[in-house]
Amino acid sequence: MASSATGVRLRQIAATDLPAVAQLLSEGFPNRSVSYWLRGLERHAGRPPPAGYPQYGFLLDHGGAAVGVILQLFARVGTGDAAVVRCNLSSWYVKPEFRAFGSLLITSTTKDPAVTYFNITPAPHTWSTVEAQRFVVYCRGQMYGAVALGRPVREAQAEVFAGQSSGLSPFEHTVLRDHAGFGCLSLVVRRGSEIFPFVFQKHWVKGVVPVFRLLYCRDVTEFETYCGNLGRLLLRRGGLLVRWDANAPAGGVAGWYTEKRGRKYAKGGWPPRLGDLAYTEAALFDSRGTLS
């Protein structure tokens, strides 16, 4: 899509654009370095998008220079008839002198009715704008919990995913393997013949307090059931607190619920489940290396 009067055109991001895209995003998000963006984009490049969808998203091109960008992280999630195409609308930035074209990045790139588009990091001052674009809230807040203080299920055992675990679906096996490669901590809980997959990401609040973020589980109620087992393993990995997406306080967990952060929006028929941030910017960009 092009405008002959302005010389601005909208086109897909190519692999050769990535250095310029990383530089542009670093300009728009000064607390993120160029290497931060390139690392995440490299991880994403290792996972081909569903057929017919862009690898990285779109940019505004003015005379061959990138002046605006929206990262779109497409993934097919689930298996068989339950598989759907999701698009994590990641970072969006337009140079100030081209802001008049900013809405073009959203309105022209989120029209496919077969795709569920979702935004997991909307700043509070953008909520009204996001809602005007017909996105709806699917997650209102987050729980923070000292889950190691919870009572473990006696007959259950939490352990690090070792690369092969019978009882997982092929998709779950791939999720745990891939996210371990991104630098996340992939775990399983075994209870008799049952097995439950989980992915966590360690980060530091204000650079000091270690917190594990729940990035993937089948259902958040499974995490709450086995949080005592998981929490003890995570505590040995250096983190007492865990945060996870929620729409209300979790009963029986020592912690607190907040709606000051964690709001998430989706547009389309298959919004992510709470506790499912697989293959999103949270995993691709924010993971810093393999956890020991």
Rosetta blueprint (number, residue, H / E / L):
1 M L
2 A E
3 S E
4 S L
5 A L
6 T L
7 G L
8 V E
9 R E
10 L E
11 R E
12 Q E
13 I L
14 A L
15 A H
16 T H
17 D H
18 L H
19 P H
20 A H
21 V H
22 A H
23 Q H
24 L H
25 L H
26 S H
27 E H
28 G H
29 F L
30 P L
31 N L
32 R L
33 S L
34 V H
35 S H
36 Y H
37 W H
38 L H
39 R H
40 G H
41 L H
42 E H
43 R H
44 H H
45 A H
46 G L
47 R L
48 P L
49 P L
50 P L
51 A L
52 G L
53 Y L
54 P L
55 Q L
56 Y L
57 G E
58 F E
59 L E
60 L E
61 D E
62 H E
63 G L
64 G L
65 A E
66 A E
67 V E
68 G E
69 V E
70 I E
71 L E
72 Q E
73 L E
74 F E
75 A E
76 R E
77 V E
78 G L
79 T L
80 G H
81 D H
82 A H
83 A L
84 V E
85 V E
86 R E
87 C E
88 N E
89 L E
90 S E
91 S E
92 W E
93 Y E
94 V E
95 K L
96 P H
97 E H
98 F H
99 R H
100 A H
101 F H
102 G H
103 S H
104 L H
105 L H
106 I H
107 T H
108 S L
109 T L
110 T L
111 K L
112 D L
113 P L
114 A L
115 V E
116 T E
117 Y E
118 F E
119 N E
120 I L
121 T L
122 P L
123 A L
124 P H
125 H H
126 T H
127 W H
128 S H
129 T H
130 V H
131 E H
132 A H
133 Q L
134 R L
135 F L
136 V E
137 V E
138 Y E
139 C E
140 R L
141 G E
142 Q E
143 M E
144 Y E
145 G E
146 A L
147 V H
148 A H
149 L H
150 G L
151 R L
152 P L
153 V L
154 R L
155 E L
156 A E
157 Q E
158 A E
159 E E
160 V E
161 F L
162 A L
163 G L
164 Q L
165 S L
166 S L
167 G L
168 L L
169 S L
170 P H
171 F H
172 E H
173 H H
174 T H
175 V H
176 L H
177 R H
178 D H
179 H H
180 A H
181 G H
182 F H
183 G L
184 C L
185 L E
186 S E
187 L E
188 V E
189 V E
190 R E
191 R E
192 G L
193 S L
194 E E
195 I E
196 F E
197 P E
198 F E
199 V E
200 F E
201 Q E
202 K E
203 H E
204 W E
205 V E
206 K L
207 G L
208 V L
209 V E
210 P E
211 V E
212 F E
213 R E
214 L E
215 L E
216 Y E
217 C E
218 R L
219 D L
220 V H
221 T H
222 E H
223 F H
224 E H
225 T H
226 Y L
227 C H
228 G H
229 N H
230 L H
231 G H
232 R H
233 L H
234 L H
235 L H
236 R H
237 R L
238 G L
239 G L
240 L L
241 L E
242 V E
243 R E
244 W E
245 D E
246 A E
247 N L
248 A L
249 P L
250 A L
251 G L
252 G L
253 V L
254 A L
255 G E
256 W E
257 Y E
258 T E
259 E L
260 K L
261 R L
262 G L
263 R L
264 K E
265 Y E
266 A E
267 K E
268 G L
269 G L
270 W L
271 P L
272 P L
273 R L
274 L L
275 G L
276 D E
277 L L
278 A L
279 Y L
280 T L
281 E H
282 A H
283 A H
284 L H
285 F L
286 D L
287 S L
288 R L
289 G L
290 T L
291 L L
292 S L
